[in-house]
Amino acid sequence: MKHEKRIIFLLMFAAFFNGLYAQTEFPGGYYWSLDAGYGTADVLVKGLSNQFIIDPKIWLSPAFMVGNKFGINYSTDKILAFEDQLYLRWNFLRPGPPEKPVNIFLQGGIGMLAMYRGTDTLFGDAVNNRGSLMFDMAAGVTIPLTSRWHIEPSIRGGYPHIAGISITAGYKFRFPQRIKYGNLDIIKRMLVASVDSIMFGPDTEQYNVDIDRSVQERNETVLDSIAKTLKSNPDFRVRIEGHANPVTNDSAETGRLIALSVMRADTVAEKLKAKGVTEEQMVVMGFGGSKIISSDIWNMNRRVELIVLQIKNNL
């Protein structure tokens, strides 16, 4: 028994620190998901309840999320129930590649449940209707299909739900970021010291996703070199310019590409911050598809240019 307790303690310890470490992979508040699906549950009545689920949630970090789950239940005992709950989720294990990990989670929530029972009308009669606080615990796994799409089977229990299972499918969105660091007036008074690029995969702002291993290694080499230069020279700055590959001249497409280019630049800025570069040394910009390198080799346009600058000596 003593040996088993030690094993349980070590597993809990490893899970906890895995969750803490996972938070360094991307900044909180950058992603949100919208899930929808089907479930079943026993809602303290005879018969099984069929449930339609809508579940938007926001990543606070890779390890922690908050969500607002809405469900419509209709049981074989002719009870209609609406539930709405706020919950906190902990992705305590995240095996797999960093860009598409499998998230094994626990979550707890609190909300309200309104139940209507009757056969004559949709909402029954007032005598049989009731509202209740609800408490919910769930465990499940988020299985990535791509870097954005996923499916999520889970089990749940609590009050007034005795037990239930569900499966949902969802898509992960990234909030548009338009962040500028540093002082643009200072940037205008600086000389170019070096120019290099970080390459990206098609239609994504995620770092080192959907590109060849050799390109991934080159990206990492470039980031390490620029981070070393900037940390060794605190008076240096870097202009981080995001670019995308143009598809059409449609204004909606142009706006989408500008947002994509800004998010690519911001992704690179966060990578440099993680390597010790200060925010004051960076300026983030996005140019969409307005500055292409090649109209034939599209992957050359999916890039972030890193322009290292130093203050002019005569100013």
C-alpha positions as CSV (number, residue, x, y, z in Angstrom):
1,M,0.0,0.0,0.0
2,K,2.8,2.4,0.8
3,H,4.5,1.7,-2.5
4,E,1.2,2.3,-4.3
5,K,0.8,5.7,-2.6
6,R,4.3,6.7,-3.7
7,I,3.5,5.8,-7.3
8,I,0.2,7.8,-7.2
9,F,2.0,10.8,-5.7
10,L,4.7,10.7,-8.4
11,L,2.1,10.5,-11.2
12,M,0.2,13.5,-9.7
13,F,3.5,15.4,-9.3
14,A,4.4,14.7,-13.0
15,A,1.0,15.7,-14.2
16,F,1.1,19.0,-12.3
17,F,4.5,20.1,-13.6
18,N,3.5,19.0,-17.1
19,G,0.6,21.4,-16.9
20,L,2.9,24.2,-15.7
21,Y,5.5,23.6,-18.4
22,A,2.8,23.5,-21.1
23,Q,1.9,27.1,-20.3
24,T,5.1,28.3,-21.8
25,E,4.3,27.1,-25.3
26,F,2.0,30.0,-26.2
27,P,0.6,33.1,-24.5
28,G,-2.8,33.0,-22.9
29,G,-5.8,34.6,-24.6
30,Y,-4.7,33.9,-28.1
31,Y,-7.0,31.0,-28.9
32,W,-10.7,30.1,-28.6
33,S,-12.6,27.1,-29.7
34,L,-16.2,26.4,-30.7
35,D,-17.4,22.9,-30.2
36,A,-20.8,21.2,-31.0
37,G,-21.9,17.6,-30.5
38,Y,-24.2,15.0,-29.0
39,G,-24.4,13.4,-25.6
40,T,-26.5,11.3,-23.3
41,A,-27.2,11.8,-19.6
42,D,-29.5,10.6,-16.7
43,V,-31.0,13.8,-15.3
44,L,-32.5,12.4,-12.1
45,V,-35.5,11.1,-14.0
46,K,-36.6,7.8,-15.6
47,G,-35.2,7.3,-19.0
48,L,-32.2,8.5,-20.9
49,S,-31.7,12.1,-21.9
50,N,-30.4,13.0,-25.4
51,Q,-28.3,16.2,-25.4
52,F,-27.2,18.7,-28.0
53,I,-24.2,20.6,-26.9
54,I,-22.6,24.0,-27.8
55,D,-19.3,24.6,-26.1
56,P,-17.2,27.8,-26.7
57,K,-14.0,28.1,-24.7
58,I,-10.9,30.2,-24.4
59,W,-7.4,29.0,-23.8
60,L,-5.8,30.8,-20.8
61,S,-2.7,28.8,-21.6
62,P,-2.1,25.3,-23.1
63,A,-2.8,23.8,-19.7
64,F,-5.9,25.8,-18.6
65,M,-9.1,26.8,-20.3
66,V,-12.4,28.4,-19.4
67,G,-15.6,27.7,-21.2
68,N,-19.4,28.3,-21.3
69,K,-21.2,25.1,-22.1
70,F,-24.8,25.2,-23.2
71,G,-26.9,22.0,-23.6
72,I,-30.4,21.1,-24.7
73,N,-31.7,17.8,-23.2
74,Y,-34.8,15.8,-24.1
75,S,-35.3,12.5,-22.3
76,T,-37.3,9.4,-23.2
77,D,-39.4,10.3,-20.1
78,K,-40.5,13.4,-22.1
79,I,-38.5,15.9,-20.0
80,L,-37.0,18.9,-21.8
81,A,-34.1,20.6,-20.0
82,F,-31.8,23.5,-20.8
83,E,-28.4,23.8,-19.0
84,D,-25.8,26.5,-19.0
85,Q,-22.6,26.3,-17.1
86,L,-19.2,28.0,-16.7
87,Y,-16.3,25.7,-16.2
88,L,-12.5,25.5,-15.7
89,R,-10.6,22.9,-17.6
90,W,-7.1,21.5,-16.8
91,N,-5.2,19.8,-19.6
92,F,-3.0,17.8,-17.2
93,L,-1.4,15.5,-19.9
94,R,-0.5,16.7,-23.4
95,P,1.3,13.9,-25.2
96,G,2.2,14.2,-28.9
97,P,3.9,16.9,-31.0
98,P,3.7,20.5,-29.7
99,E,1.7,21.8,-32.7
100,K,-0.9,19.0,-32.4
101,P,-0.9,17.5,-28.9
102,V,-3.5,15.2,-27.4
103,N,-5.0,16.9,-24.4
104,I,-6.2,14.7,-21.6
105,F,-8.3,16.9,-19.3
106,L,-10.3,17.3,-16.1
107,Q,-12.9,20.0,-15.7
108,G,-15.4,21.3,-13.2
109,G,-18.3,23.7,-13.7
110,I,-21.3,25.4,-12.1
111,G,-24.4,26.6,-13.7
112,M,-28.2,26.4,-13.9
113,L,-30.5,23.7,-15.2
114,A,-34.2,24.3,-16.1
115,M,-36.4,21.3,-16.6
116,Y,-39.9,21.1,-18.1
117,R,-42.0,18.0,-17.8
118,G,-45.4,17.4,-19.6
119,T,-47.1,16.0,-22.6
120,D,-49.6,18.6,-23.6
121,T,-47.2,21.5,-24.4
122,L,-43.6,21.8,-25.2
123,F,-42.8,23.2,-21.8
124,G,-45.3,21.1,-19.8
125,D,-47.3,22.6,-16.9
126,A,-45.9,24.8,-14.1
127,V,-46.4,22.2,-11.4
128,N,-43.9,19.8,-13.0
129,N,-41.3,22.4,-14.0
130,R,-38.3,23.1,-11.9
131,G,-35.0,25.0,-11.9
132,S,-31.9,24.0,-10.2
133,L,-28.3,24.8,-9.6
134,M,-26.0,22.3,-11.3
135,F,-22.5,21.1,-10.5
136,D,-20.6,19.2,-13.0
137,M,-17.3,17.3,-13.2
138,A,-15.9,15.8,-16.4
139,A,-13.0,14.0,-17.8
140,G,-12.1,13.5,-21.4
141,V,-9.6,13.8,-24.2
142,T,-9.2,16.3,-27.0
143,I,-7.9,14.5,-30.1
144,P,-6.5,16.8,-32.9
145,L,-7.4,15.9,-36.5
146,T,-5.4,18.9,-37.8
147,S,-3.8,21.9,-36.2
148,R,-7.2,23.5,-35.8
149,W,-9.9,20.7,-36.0
150,H,-10.4,18.2,-33.2
151,I,-12.9,15.8,-31.6
152,E,-13.6,15.4,-27.9
153,P,-15.1,12.4,-26.2
154,S,-15.8,12.9,-22.5
155,I,-17.6,11.4,-19.4
156,R,-19.4,13.5,-16.8
157,G,-21.1,13.3,-13.5
158,G,-22.5,15.6,-10.8
159,Y,-25.9,17.1,-9.8
160,P,-28.5,16.8,-11.1
161,H,-26.7,14.8,-13.8
162,I,-26.0,11.4,-12.4
163,A,-23.8,10.4,-15.2
164,G,-23.3,11.0,-18.9
165,I,-21.1,10.7,-22.0
166,S,-20.7,13.0,-25.0
167,I,-18.7,13.5,-28.1
168,T,-18.2,16.9,-29.8
169,A,-16.2,18.2,-32.7
170,G,-14.7,21.7,-32.7
171,Y,-12.4,24.2,-34.4
172,K,-9.7,26.3,-32.8
173,F,-9.6,30.0,-33.7
174,R,-6.9,32.5,-33.0
175,F,-7.8,36.0,-31.9
176,P,-6.3,38.6,-34.3
177,Q,-3.3,40.3,-32.8
178,R,-2.1,43.7,-33.8
179,I,0.6,44.4,-31.2
180,K,3.5,46.8,-31.7
181,Y,6.5,46.8,-29.4
182,G,9.2,49.4,-29.1
183,N,9.3,53.0,-30.3
184,L,8.8,53.6,-34.0
185,D,10.5,57.1,-33.8
186,I,13.7,55.3,-32.6
187,I,13.4,52.8,-35.4
188,K,13.5,55.6,-38.0
189,R,16.9,56.7,-36.7
190,M,18.6,53.3,-37.1
191,L,20.7,51.5,-39.7
192,V,20.0,48.0,-40.9
193,A,22.5,45.6,-39.4
194,S,21.1,42.3,-40.9
195,V,18.0,40.9,-42.6
196,D,16.8,37.3,-42.3
197,S,13.5,35.4,-42.7
198,I,11.4,32.8,-40.8
199,M,9.4,30.6,-43.2
200,F,5.8,29.5,-42.6
201,G,3.5,26.7,-43.9
202,P,0.4,27.5,-46.1
203,D,-2.5,29.4,-44.4
204,T,-1.1,29.1,-40.9
205,E,0.5,31.4,-38.3
206,Q,1.8,28.5,-36.2
207,Y,5.6,28.2,-36.0
208,N,7.3,25.2,-37.8
209,V,4.0,23.6,-38.9
210,D,3.5,22.0,-42.4
211,I,7.1,22.8,-43.6
212,D,10.1,20.5,-44.3
213,R,12.4,19.5,-41.4
214,S,15.3,21.3,-43.1
215,V,13.3,24.6,-43.1
216,Q,12.3,24.0,-39.4
217,E,15.9,23.6,-38.5
218,R,16.9,26.8,-40.4
219,N,14.1,28.8,-38.7
220,E,15.4,27.7,-35.3
221,T,19.0,28.6,-36.2
222,V,17.8,32.1,-37.4
223,L,15.9,32.7,-34.2
224,D,18.8,31.6,-32.0
225,S,21.2,33.8,-33.9
226,I,19.0,36.9,-33.8
227,A,18.1,36.4,-30.1
228,K,21.8,36.1,-29.3
229,T,22.6,39.3,-31.2
230,L,19.8,41.3,-29.5
231,K,20.6,40.1,-26.0
232,S,24.3,41.0,-26.5
233,N,23.4,44.4,-27.8
234,P,20.6,46.0,-25.7
235,D,20.6,49.1,-27.9
236,F,19.7,47.0,-31.1
237,R,16.2,46.7,-32.3
238,V,14.4,44.2,-34.6
239,R,11.6,45.0,-37.0
240,I,9.4,41.9,-37.4
241,E,7.5,42.1,-40.6
242,G,4.9,39.5,-41.4
243,H,4.0,38.5,-45.0
244,A,1.5,36.2,-46.7
245,N,1.0,34.8,-50.2
246,P,-1.7,36.7,-52.2
247,V,-4.4,34.7,-53.9
248,T,-6.8,37.3,-55.3
249,N,-7.3,41.0,-55.3
250,D,-10.5,40.7,-53.4
251,S,-10.7,43.1,-50.5
252,A,-11.9,40.4,-48.1
253,E,-8.9,38.3,-49.0
254,T,-6.6,41.3,-48.5
255,G,-8.0,41.8,-45.0
256,R,-7.6,38.2,-44.1
257,L,-4.0,38.1,-45.3
258,I,-3.1,41.2,-43.3
259,A,-4.5,39.6,-40.2
260,L,-2.6,36.4,-41.0
261,S,0.7,38.3,-41.6
262,V,0.3,40.2,-38.3
263,M,-0.3,36.9,-36.4
264,R,2.8,35.3,-38.0
265,A,4.9,38.3,-37.0
266,D,3.5,38.1,-33.5
267,T,4.2,34.4,-33.3
268,V,7.9,35.1,-34.1
269,A,7.9,38.0,-31.5
270,E,6.7,35.6,-28.8
271,K,9.4,33.0,-29.8
272,L,12.1,35.7,-29.4
273,K,10.6,36.8,-26.0
274,A,10.9,33.2,-24.9
275,K,14.5,33.3,-25.8
276,G,15.2,36.4,-23.7
277,V,14.6,39.3,-26.1
278,T,12.8,42.3,-24.5
279,E,9.6,43.8,-25.8
280,E,11.3,47.2,-26.1
281,Q,13.6,45.8,-28.7
282,M,10.8,44.6,-31.1
283,V,8.4,46.2,-33.5
284,V,5.7,44.0,-35.0
285,M,4.1,44.7,-38.4
286,G,2.0,42.9,-41.0
287,F,1.9,43.6,-44.7
288,G,-0.4,40.9,-46.0
289,G,0.4,40.0,-49.6
290,S,1.6,43.4,-50.6
291,K,5.3,42.6,-50.6
292,I,5.8,39.3,-52.4
293,I,9.2,37.9,-53.3
294,S,8.1,35.5,-56.0
295,S,4.9,35.0,-58.1
296,D,6.1,31.5,-59.0
297,I,7.5,30.0,-55.7
298,W,4.6,30.7,-53.3
299,N,6.3,29.3,-50.2
300,M,8.9,32.2,-50.4
301,N,6.1,34.7,-49.7
302,R,4.9,32.9,-46.5
303,R,7.5,34.5,-44.3
304,V,8.4,36.8,-41.5
305,E,11.3,39.1,-42.1
306,L,13.6,40.0,-39.2
307,I,15.4,43.3,-39.8
308,V,18.0,43.9,-37.0
309,L,18.7,47.6,-36.6
310,Q,21.3,49.7,-34.7
311,I,21.2,53.4,-33.9
312,K,23.0,55.6,-36.3
313,N,26.3,56.9,-34.8
314,N,25.8,60.5,-36.0
315,L,22.4,60.9,-34.2
